[in-house]
Amino acid sequence: MITVGAVWLGGRVPLPLRWAAAVAATGVVAGLAGAALMGVLRLVQHLAYGLFDHGFGAAVVAADPARRVAAMAAGGLAVGLGWWALQRWTSPVREAEDVVGGPLGGRMRLRSTAADAVLQVVAVGAGASLGREGAPRQVGAAAGGWLAARCGLEAQAQRVLLACGAGAGLAAVYDVPLGGALFTLEVLLTTLAPVAVLSAVATSVIAAMVAWPFVGMGHVFTVSHLTSPTASLVVAAVVVGPLAAGVGLAFRALAGWARRLAPRGWRLPVATTLAFAVVGLVAVPLPQVLGNGRAPAELAFVGQLGLVTAVLLLVARPLATALCLGSGARGGLLTPAVALGALLGLLGAAAWSQLWPGAPASALAVVGAAAVLSVTQRAPLTATVLLLEFTGSATTLLVPVLAAVTTATATARLVGSRPSPTPP
């Protein structure tokens, strides 16, 4: 048996066995943590907006407008006080990206990271326009690094397992094992070394399987009217790509700017309460502005979102996300980016149909979502696989999704590589 410090009765445990134990344990813990966090999310959503049988978006729409404002204000106060307490009595919570990209030996404190993750899902459950994936990613990463250290692995191996835990957390809550593994390899480790690939795939698969009894199996989104790609759809995808690059770059810059404004100390709970209440007021006429973005994306994918509403959400949702981040709230940007891309694709389909019919709006919404996500995450392969796993559209939309992601990524890199103007 393996004990703390990886000492075996009668001698040292061989390195391959210690590595395998750390990989398996990381996958299991990430899966259980993801399931537990999703349980907290559902509980908060139920307390905030009541019982719902048709999804969070339907519950928000059915809720009294005053309840939307009250739920957001109460949620903002609760998470603001929580983050203020973490700032006051614990060391700063570190992001997996910073630890993996920093010096060897960097750690994520498990307790403070777990507390931060709970606050993130409480914020999303109350209706903050932030992604829920940041919380399980962080807990999975902290657990992976901690388990690797307890198994006596060297610093580089601990870094790999920390990154694998982040990908496994993503895989667990969305049932996207391949997408979780690619996130580990493309975004965090930026390597295809065999050991890293095997570890990333194993941890993500294990985490997804462990979470199945709690979060379920199947696709995150339903997409209507999926047919074989037409020439019109492929060309439309090529055209949508550069537009998605603009939206993705703007959203990424807006989020980064907002995070730098986040207050500290007693101002933090005041700011979160006010900011969340303002978003709740916006939700009185526009309820789809609440939540991580899954609801408006789903409506776009099934063709049940009006064009006027789509235009309003394309403006209101990123501003709501920036307002939440600027108040000091923490959360992911994955699903908010998917929602923006879906809205862009839906509007693009309406315009494209006047030029060349044959590109279904639902299909172009998926294409737009993948393209925007590829730019915000700086990960074209991960974005492609995630949207195909989210929607189960690999056999029908692979070519147009790749076309849009390619042109979006190329445009973003072209814009990003331009030299800054020389000051006069």
C-alpha positions as CSV (number, residue, x, y, z in Angstrom):
1,M,0.0,0.0,0.0
2,I,1.0,3.6,-0.5
3,T,1.3,5.9,2.5
4,V,2.1,9.6,3.0
5,G,5.5,10.2,1.6
6,A,5.1,7.3,-0.9
7,V,6.9,4.8,1.4
8,W,6.1,1.2,0.9
9,L,6.2,-1.4,3.7
10,G,9.6,-2.9,3.1
11,G,10.9,-0.4,0.7
12,R,10.3,2.5,-1.7
13,V,7.4,2.3,-4.1
14,P,8.6,2.2,-7.7
15,L,8.1,5.5,-9.5
16,P,5.7,4.2,-12.2
17,L,3.4,2.9,-9.5
18,R,3.5,6.2,-7.6
19,W,2.8,8.1,-10.8
20,A,-0.2,5.8,-11.6
21,A,-1.5,6.2,-8.1
22,A,-1.3,10.0,-8.3
23,V,-3.0,10.0,-11.7
24,A,-5.9,7.8,-10.6
25,A,-6.3,9.7,-7.3
26,T,-6.3,13.0,-9.1
27,G,-9.1,11.9,-11.5
28,V,-11.2,10.5,-8.7
29,V,-10.9,13.6,-6.5
30,A,-11.5,16.0,-9.4
31,G,-14.6,14.1,-10.3
32,L,-16.0,14.1,-6.8
33,A,-15.1,17.7,-6.3
34,G,-16.8,18.7,-9.6
35,A,-19.9,16.8,-8.6
36,A,-20.0,18.4,-5.1
37,L,-19.6,21.9,-6.6
38,M,-22.4,21.3,-9.0
39,G,-24.6,20.2,-6.1
40,V,-23.9,23.5,-4.4
41,L,-24.7,25.3,-7.6
42,R,-28.1,23.6,-7.9
43,L,-28.9,24.3,-4.3
44,V,-28.1,28.0,-4.6
45,Q,-30.1,28.2,-7.9
46,H,-33.1,26.5,-6.1
47,L,-32.9,28.9,-3.2
48,A,-32.6,31.9,-5.5
49,Y,-35.2,31.1,-8.1
50,G,-37.3,28.2,-6.9
51,L,-37.8,24.8,-8.3
52,F,-37.3,24.3,-12.0
53,D,-37.9,21.4,-14.3
54,H,-36.9,23.0,-17.6
55,G,-33.5,24.5,-16.7
56,F,-32.1,27.5,-14.9
57,G,-33.0,29.9,-17.7
58,A,-36.7,29.0,-17.6
59,A,-36.7,29.4,-13.8
60,V,-35.2,32.9,-14.1
61,V,-37.8,33.9,-16.7
62,A,-40.6,32.5,-14.5
63,A,-39.3,34.3,-11.4
64,D,-40.8,37.6,-10.3
65,P,-38.7,40.5,-11.5
66,A,-38.2,41.7,-7.9
67,R,-36.9,38.2,-7.0
68,R,-34.2,38.5,-9.6
69,V,-32.9,41.7,-8.1
70,A,-33.2,40.5,-4.5
71,A,-31.4,37.2,-5.4
72,M,-28.6,38.9,-7.1
73,A,-28.1,41.5,-4.3
74,A,-28.2,38.8,-1.6
75,G,-25.8,36.6,-3.6
76,G,-23.4,39.6,-4.2
77,L,-23.4,40.3,-0.5
78,A,-22.7,36.7,0.5
79,V,-19.9,36.1,-1.9
80,G,-18.4,39.6,-1.3
81,L,-18.2,38.9,2.5
82,G,-16.7,35.4,1.7
83,W,-14.0,36.8,-0.6
84,W,-13.2,39.6,1.9
85,A,-12.7,37.0,4.6
86,L,-10.4,34.9,2.4
87,Q,-8.4,38.0,1.6
88,R,-8.2,38.9,5.3
89,W,-7.3,35.6,6.9
90,T,-5.7,33.4,4.2
91,S,-2.9,33.7,1.6
92,P,-3.9,34.8,-1.9
93,V,-5.7,32.1,-3.9
94,R,-3.5,31.3,-7.0
95,E,-4.8,30.4,-10.4
96,A,-3.7,27.1,-12.0
97,E,-2.4,29.0,-15.1
98,D,-0.1,31.1,-12.9
99,V,1.3,28.1,-11.0
100,V,1.9,26.0,-14.0
101,G,3.5,28.9,-15.8
102,G,5.6,30.0,-12.8
103,P,8.7,28.6,-11.2
104,L,8.9,24.9,-10.3
105,G,7.6,24.0,-6.9
106,G,4.6,26.4,-7.0
107,R,1.6,25.2,-4.9
108,M,-2.1,25.9,-4.6
109,R,-3.4,25.8,-1.1
110,L,-6.2,23.2,-1.1
111,R,-8.4,24.7,1.7
112,S,-8.4,28.3,0.5
113,T,-8.8,27.2,-3.2
114,A,-11.8,25.0,-2.2
115,A,-13.4,27.9,-0.3
116,D,-12.8,30.2,-3.3
117,A,-14.4,27.6,-5.6
118,V,-17.5,27.4,-3.4
119,L,-17.9,31.1,-3.5
120,Q,-17.6,31.1,-7.3
121,V,-20.4,28.6,-7.8
122,V,-22.5,30.5,-5.3
123,A,-22.0,33.6,-7.4
124,V,-23.0,31.8,-10.6
125,G,-26.0,30.2,-8.8
126,A,-27.2,33.6,-7.8
127,G,-27.1,34.7,-11.4
128,A,-23.7,36.3,-11.9
129,S,-22.7,36.4,-15.6
130,L,-19.6,34.2,-15.0
131,G,-18.6,30.7,-16.0
132,R,-19.0,27.8,-13.5
133,E,-16.0,25.9,-14.9
134,G,-13.4,27.9,-13.0
135,A,-14.3,26.4,-9.7
136,P,-13.9,22.7,-10.5
137,R,-10.8,23.5,-12.5
138,Q,-9.1,25.2,-9.5
139,V,-10.0,22.5,-7.0
140,G,-8.9,19.7,-9.4
141,A,-5.6,21.5,-9.9
142,A,-5.0,22.0,-6.2
143,A,-5.8,18.4,-5.5
144,G,-3.6,17.2,-8.3
145,G,-0.6,19.1,-7.1
146,W,-1.2,18.0,-3.5
147,L,-1.6,14.3,-4.4
148,A,1.5,14.4,-6.5
149,A,3.5,15.8,-3.6
150,R,2.1,13.2,-1.2
151,C,3.1,10.5,-3.6
152,G,6.7,11.7,-3.6
153,L,6.8,12.9,-7.2
154,E,9.4,15.5,-8.2
155,A,8.5,19.1,-8.9
156,Q,8.0,18.8,-12.7
157,A,5.7,15.8,-12.1
158,Q,3.7,17.8,-9.6
159,R,3.3,20.5,-12.2
160,V,2.0,18.0,-14.7
161,L,-0.5,16.5,-12.2
162,L,-1.6,20.0,-11.2
163,A,-2.4,20.8,-14.8
164,C,-4.1,17.4,-15.3
165,G,-6.3,18.1,-12.3
166,A,-7.5,21.3,-13.8
167,G,-8.5,19.6,-17.0
168,A,-10.1,16.8,-15.1
169,G,-12.3,19.3,-13.2
170,L,-13.5,20.7,-16.5
171,A,-14.1,17.2,-17.9
172,A,-16.2,16.3,-14.8
173,V,-18.7,19.1,-14.8
174,Y,-19.4,19.1,-18.5
175,D,-18.7,15.4,-19.4
176,V,-16.0,16.4,-21.9
177,P,-13.1,14.0,-21.3
178,L,-11.3,14.8,-24.5
179,G,-11.9,18.6,-24.2
180,G,-10.6,18.4,-20.6
181,A,-7.4,16.6,-21.7
182,L,-6.8,19.1,-24.5
183,F,-7.3,22.0,-22.2
184,T,-4.5,20.5,-20.0
185,L,-2.2,20.0,-22.9
186,E,-2.9,23.0,-25.1
187,V,-3.7,25.7,-22.6
188,L,-1.7,24.8,-19.5
189,L,1.2,22.5,-20.4
190,T,1.6,23.4,-24.1
191,T,3.2,20.0,-24.7
192,L,2.4,16.7,-26.4
193,A,5.0,14.7,-24.4
194,P,3.7,11.1,-24.2
195,V,3.6,11.0,-20.4
196,A,1.7,14.3,-20.3
197,V,-0.8,13.1,-22.9
198,L,-1.5,9.8,-21.1
199,S,-1.8,11.5,-17.8
200,A,-4.2,14.2,-19.1
201,V,-6.4,11.7,-20.9
202,A,-6.5,9.3,-17.9
203,T,-7.4,11.9,-15.3
204,S,-10.1,13.5,-17.5
205,V,-11.7,10.2,-18.3
206,I,-11.6,9.0,-14.7
207,A,-13.1,12.3,-13.5
208,A,-15.9,12.3,-16.0
209,M,-16.8,8.7,-15.1
210,V,-16.7,9.4,-11.4
211,A,-19.0,12.4,-11.9
212,W,-21.5,10.6,-14.1
213,P,-23.8,9.4,-11.2
214,F,-24.1,12.9,-9.9
215,V,-24.0,15.3,-12.9
216,G,-25.3,12.8,-15.6
217,M,-24.1,11.9,-19.0
218,G,-24.9,13.3,-22.4
219,H,-24.4,16.6,-24.3
220,V,-24.5,19.9,-22.6
221,F,-26.5,21.6,-25.4
222,T,-29.3,20.5,-27.7
223,V,-28.9,21.6,-31.3
224,S,-31.8,21.5,-33.8
225,H,-31.8,21.1,-37.6
226,L,-28.4,19.5,-37.8
227,T,-27.7,18.3,-41.4
228,S,-24.7,17.7,-43.5
229,P,-22.7,20.9,-44.1
230,T,-23.6,22.8,-47.2
231,A,-21.3,25.0,-49.3
232,S,-23.2,28.0,-47.9
233,L,-22.5,27.0,-44.3
234,V,-18.8,26.4,-44.9
235,V,-18.3,29.8,-46.6
236,A,-20.4,31.5,-43.9
237,A,-18.1,29.9,-41.3
238,V,-15.1,31.3,-43.0
239,V,-16.7,34.8,-43.0
240,V,-17.9,34.5,-39.4
241,G,-14.4,33.6,-38.2
242,P,-12.8,37.1,-38.4
243,L,-16.0,38.6,-36.8
244,A,-15.7,36.1,-34.0
245,A,-12.0,37.1,-33.5
246,G,-13.1,40.7,-33.0
247,V,-15.7,39.7,-30.4
248,G,-13.4,37.4,-28.7
249,L,-10.5,39.8,-28.5
250,A,-12.8,42.6,-27.2
251,F,-14.3,40.3,-24.6
252,R,-10.9,39.1,-23.4
253,A,-9.6,42.7,-23.1
254,L,-12.8,43.8,-21.3
255,A,-12.6,41.0,-18.8
256,G,-8.9,41.7,-18.2
257,W,-9.5,45.4,-17.6
258,A,-12.4,44.7,-15.3
259,R,-10.3,42.2,-13.2
260,R,-7.7,44.9,-12.6
261,L,-10.4,47.2,-11.1
262,A,-11.4,44.7,-8.4
263,P,-11.5,46.4,-5.0
264,R,-10.1,44.9,-1.8
265,G,-10.9,45.2,1.9
266,W,-14.3,46.4,3.1
267,R,-15.0,47.8,-0.4
268,L,-15.2,44.3,-1.9
269,P,-18.6,43.2,-0.4
270,V,-20.0,46.7,-1.0
271,A,-19.0,46.5,-4.7
272,T,-20.3,43.0,-5.2
273,T,-23.6,43.8,-3.7
274,L,-24.1,46.9,-5.8
275,A,-22.8,45.3,-9.0
276,F,-24.9,42.1,-8.6
277,A,-28.0,44.2,-7.9
278,V,-27.4,46.3,-11.0
279,V,-27.2,43.1,-13.1
280,G,-30.4,42.0,-11.4
281,L,-32.0,45.2,-12.5
282,V,-30.9,44.7,-16.1
283,A,-32.5,41.2,-15.8
284,V,-35.9,42.7,-15.1
285,P,-36.5,43.3,-18.8
286,L,-33.8,40.9,-20.0
287,P,-33.7,37.8,-17.8
288,Q,-31.3,35.9,-20.1
289,V,-28.5,38.2,-18.9
290,L,-28.3,36.2,-15.7
291,G,-26.3,33.0,-15.3
292,N,-23.2,31.6,-17.0
293,G,-24.7,31.9,-20.5
294,R,-25.9,28.4,-21.0
295,A,-29.5,29.5,-21.3
296,P,-29.1,32.0,-24.2
297,A,-26.7,29.7,-26.0
298,E,-29.2,26.8,-25.8
299,L,-31.9,29.1,-27.2
300,A,-29.7,30.1,-30.0
301,F,-28.8,26.5,-30.8
302,V,-32.4,25.5,-31.1
303,G,-33.5,28.6,-32.9
304,Q,-35.8,30.0,-30.2
305,L,-34.1,33.3,-29.5
306,G,-35.4,36.5,-31.2
307,L,-33.0,38.6,-33.2
308,V,-33.7,41.8,-31.1
309,T,-33.1,39.9,-27.9
310,A,-29.9,38.5,-29.4
311,V,-28.6,42.0,-30.2
312,L,-29.4,43.2,-26.7
313,L,-27.7,40.2,-25.1
314,L,-24.6,40.6,-27.3
315,V,-24.1,43.9,-25.7
316,A,-25.5,43.3,-22.2
317,R,-23.9,40.0,-21.4
318,P,-20.2,41.1,-21.7
319,L,-21.0,44.3,-19.8
320,A,-22.6,42.2,-17.0
321,T,-19.6,39.9,-16.9
322,A,-17.2,42.9,-16.7
323,L,-19.4,44.5,-14.0
324,C,-19.2,41.3,-11.9
325,L,-15.5,40.9,-12.4
326,G,-14.8,44.5,-11.7
327,S,-16.6,44.3,-8.4
328,G,-14.2,41.6,-7.2
329,A,-16.2,38.5,-8.1
330,R,-14.2,35.5,-9.5
331,G,-15.3,33.0,-12.1
332,G,-14.7,31.5,-15.5
333,L,-15.2,32.9,-19.0
334,L,-15.8,29.7,-20.9
335,T,-19.6,29.5,-21.1
336,P,-20.0,33.3,-21.3
337,A,-17.7,33.2,-24.4
338,V,-19.8,30.3,-25.8
339,A,-22.9,32.4,-25.3
340,L,-21.4,35.4,-27.1
341,G,-20.3,33.3,-30.0
342,A,-23.7,31.6,-30.3
343,L,-25.4,35.0,-30.4
344,L,-23.0,36.2,-33.0
345,G,-23.6,33.1,-35.1
346,L,-27.3,33.5,-34.8
347,L,-27.2,37.1,-36.0
348,G,-24.7,36.2,-38.7
349,A,-27.0,33.5,-40.0
350,A,-29.9,36.0,-40.3
351,A,-27.7,38.3,-42.4
352,W,-26.1,35.5,-44.5
353,S,-29.5,34.1,-45.4
354,Q,-30.2,37.2,-47.4
355,L,-27.1,36.5,-49.5
356,W,-26.8,32.7,-49.8
357,P,-29.5,30.6,-48.1
358,G,-28.5,27.1,-46.9
359,A,-26.7,27.9,-43.6
360,P,-29.0,26.9,-40.7
361,A,-29.0,29.4,-37.9
362,S,-28.5,26.7,-35.2
363,A,-25.4,25.4,-37.1
364,L,-23.9,28.8,-37.5
365,A,-24.5,29.5,-33.8
366,V,-22.4,26.5,-32.9
367,V,-19.7,27.6,-35.4
368,G,-19.7,31.1,-33.9
369,A,-19.4,29.7,-30.4
370,A,-16.4,27.6,-31.2
371,A,-14.7,30.6,-33.0
372,V,-15.2,33.0,-30.1
373,L,-14.1,30.5,-27.6
374,S,-10.9,29.7,-29.5
375,V,-9.9,33.3,-29.3
376,T,-10.8,34.0,-25.6
377,Q,-9.1,30.8,-24.5
378,R,-6.2,31.1,-27.0
379,A,-6.8,27.4,-27.7
380,P,-8.2,26.5,-31.2
381,L,-8.0,22.7,-30.7
382,T,-9.6,22.8,-27.3
383,A,-12.4,25.1,-28.4
384,T,-13.2,22.9,-31.4
385,V,-13.4,19.7,-29.4
386,L,-15.3,21.3,-26.6
387,L,-18.1,22.6,-28.9
388,L,-18.3,19.3,-30.7
389,E,-18.5,17.5,-27.4
390,F,-20.9,20.0,-25.9
391,T,-23.3,19.6,-28.8
392,G,-22.6,16.1,-30.2
393,S,-22.2,17.5,-33.6
394,A,-18.8,16.0,-34.6
395,T,-20.2,14.1,-37.6
396,T,-22.0,17.1,-39.1
397,L,-20.3,20.4,-38.1
398,L,-16.6,19.4,-37.9
399,V,-15.6,21.1,-41.2
400,P,-17.5,24.4,-40.7
401,V,-16.3,24.6,-37.1
402,L,-12.7,24.1,-38.1
403,A,-13.1,26.7,-40.9
404,A,-14.4,29.3,-38.5
405,V,-11.8,28.5,-35.7
406,T,-9.0,28.7,-38.3
407,T,-10.0,32.1,-39.6
408,A,-10.7,33.4,-36.2
409,T,-7.4,32.2,-34.8
410,A,-5.5,33.6,-37.8
411,T,-7.2,37.0,-37.5
412,A,-6.6,37.2,-33.7
413,R,-2.9,36.4,-34.2
414,L,-2.6,38.9,-37.0
415,V,-4.2,41.6,-35.0
416,G,-2.1,40.7,-31.9
417,S,1.2,40.7,-33.8
418,R,0.8,44.2,-35.1
419,P,3.4,46.5,-33.5
420,S,2.1,49.2,-31.2
421,P,2.1,52.7,-32.8
422,T,5.2,54.8,-32.0
423,P,4.2,57.7,-29.7
424,P,4.9,61.1,-31.2
